[in-house]
Amino acid sequence: MINDVMNTGVFAVQSGTQNLDASATKLNQAVAATSAQPAKDTSVTVASAAVEQQQALYQVQAGAKVVETADKAIGTLVDAKV
């Protein structure tokens, strides 16, 4: 049971990290497009990439909190059995 919770937290951290990487790539491409064609409006793309980065950060933080809570639960169970 606790291992399932731990795995869920680890998966959330990994998924959030991948999402963060993807949004950083999208942001980089939007900035490069603006540099290549200054008249091109990429503000929507930049804004959406920034929002995606913030969402990915929250996902990583939530996953880390799940892992931390599962770790504490395992410690409590071990203490109770000793």
Residue pairs with C-beta under 8 A, 6 or more apart in sequence:
2 70
2 73
2 74
2 77
5 66
5 69
5 70
5 73
6 66
6 67
6 70
6 71
6 74
8 63
8 66
9 63
9 64
9 65
9 66
9 67
9 68
9 69
9 70
10 63
10 67
11 63
12 59
12 60
12 62
12 63
12 66
13 59
13 60
13 63
13 64
13 67
14 63
15 59
15 63
16 56
16 57
16 58
16 59
16 60
16 62
16 63
17 56
17 60
19 52
19 55
19 56
19 59
20 53
20 56
20 57
20 60
22 52
23 49
23 50
23 52
23 53
23 56
24 49
24 53
26 45
26 48
26 49
26 52
27 46
27 49
27 50
27 53
29 45
30 42
30 45
30 46
30 49
31 42
31 46
33 40
33 42
33 45
34 40
34 42
34 46
